[in-house]
Amino acid sequence: MDNRRGNKETGRLGEEAATAFLVAGGYRILDRNFRCKGGEVDIIARAPRSGCLVFAEVKARRSMGYGLPQQAVNAFKQRQISKAALTWLSKNRLHDRDARFDVIAVFLADDGSHRIEHIENAFDLAY
C-alpha cells in the first residue's frame, strides 16, 4: 500500500473511531466532512448537556514518527476550520449558538485497537 493511500485509510479509521466515541458520549452528530471554499470540518456535533455546537478536527496516527496528532492542527489549519465553521453556521442560520473547536487525537494500534484523546476548546476562532 502506498503511503498516500495508507494515510487516507488512517484518516478514515480515525474519523470513524472519533464519531463512535462522540456518539457514545451523548453527542449528536449533525454533519461530517463539511467542505467549502475556505476549508473543511471533520465532525460537527451538538454537545450532550450544554447543546453547544462542536466543530471537531480529527487527527489520527499509527506512530509518533510525526509527533502527537494534535500538533498537526497548526495556525493555518485552525484558520481553515474556522472559515468552514463560519460557512456552516451561516448556511444553517445558527450564528446565535454557542460553539467551540475541539481536536480529537486518535492513536491507532496495529492490532486494530485505538486510544482517543478529546481536547475540548482546543483553539479559538482563528479567522
C-alpha positions in Angstrom: 0.0 0.0 0.0 1.5 3.4 -0.9 1.9 6.0 1.8 -0.8 8.3 0.4 -3.4 5.5 0.4 -2.2 4.4 3.9 -2.7 8.0 5.2 -6.2 8.2 3.8 -7.1 4.9 5.4 -5.6 6.0 8.7 -7.7 9.2 8.5 -10.9 7.3 7.7 -10.4 4.9 10.6 -9.6 7.8 12.9 -12.8 9.7 11.9 -14.9 6.5 12.4 -13.4 6.0 15.8 -13.9 9.6 16.8 -17.5 9.6 15.6 -18.3 6.5 17.6 -16.5 8.0 20.7 -18.7 11.2 20.4 -21.9 9.2 19.9 -21.1 7.0 22.9 -20.6 10.2 25.0 -24.0 11.5 24.1 -23.1 13.9 21.3 -25.5 14.2 18.4 -23.7 14.2 15.0 -25.0 16.9 12.8 -22.6 16.7 9.8 -19.4 15.1 8.7 -16.7 16.2 6.3 -18.3 19.5 5.6 -16.3 21.2 2.9 -16.4 24.7 1.5 -14.1 27.0 -0.5 -12.2 28.1 2.7 -11.7 24.8 4.4 -13.2 21.6 6.0 -14.6 20.4 9.3 -14.3 16.7 10.0 -17.2 16.4 12.5 -19.9 18.9 13.6 -21.9 17.8 16.6 -24.1 19.0 19.4 -22.7 18.5 22.9 -25.0 16.5 25.2 -25.7 18.7 28.2 -24.9 22.2 27.0 -26.2 21.9 23.5 -23.0 23.7 22.4 -22.1 23.2 18.7 -18.8 21.4 18.4 -16.5 21.7 15.3 -14.1 18.8 15.7 -10.9 18.2 13.9 -9.8 14.6 13.9 -6.1 13.7 13.7 -5.1 10.0 13.6 -1.7 8.5 13.9 -0.3 4.9 13.7 3.0 6.0 15.2 4.6 9.0 16.9 7.1 9.5 14.0 5.4 12.8 13.1 4.7 13.8 16.6 1.4 13.9 18.5 -1.7 14.1 16.3 -3.0 17.3 17.9 0.3 19.1 16.9 -0.8 18.9 13.3 -3.6 21.4 14.0 -1.4 24.4 13.4 -2.5 28.1 12.9 -3.1 27.5 9.1 -5.3 24.5 9.8 -7.2 26.4 12.6 -8.0 29.2 10.1 -9.3 26.7 7.5 -11.5 25.0 10.2 -12.7 28.5 11.4 -13.7 29.5 7.8 -15.6 26.3 7.3 -17.3 26.6 10.7 -18.5 30.1 9.9 -19.8 29.0 6.5 -21.6 26.0 8.1 -23.2 28.3 10.7 -24.3 30.8 8.0 -25.8 28.0 5.8 -27.7 26.6 8.8 -28.6 30.1 10.2 -27.1 29.2 13.6 -24.9 32.2 14.3 -26.5 32.8 17.6 -25.5 29.4 19.1 -22.6 28.7 21.4 -19.8 26.9 19.6 -16.4 25.6 20.3 -13.4 24.0 18.4 -12.3 20.6 19.6 -9.4 18.3 18.5 -9.8 14.6 18.7 -6.5 12.7 18.6 -6.8 9.0 17.7 -3.9 6.6 18.3 -4.3 3.5 16.1 -2.6 0.3 17.1 -1.5 -2.5 14.8 -3.9 -4.9 16.5 -6.9 -2.7 15.5 -7.4 -1.1 18.9 -7.2 2.6 19.4 -6.9 5.3 22.1 -8.7 8.6 21.9 -7.8 11.9 23.5 -10.6 14.5 23.2 -9.3 18.1 23.6 -12.3 20.4 24.2 -11.9 24.1 23.4 -8.6 23.3 21.7 -8.4 26.7 20.0 -10.4 29.9 19.4 -12.0 31.2 16.2 -8.9 31.9 14.0 -10.4 34.0 11.2 
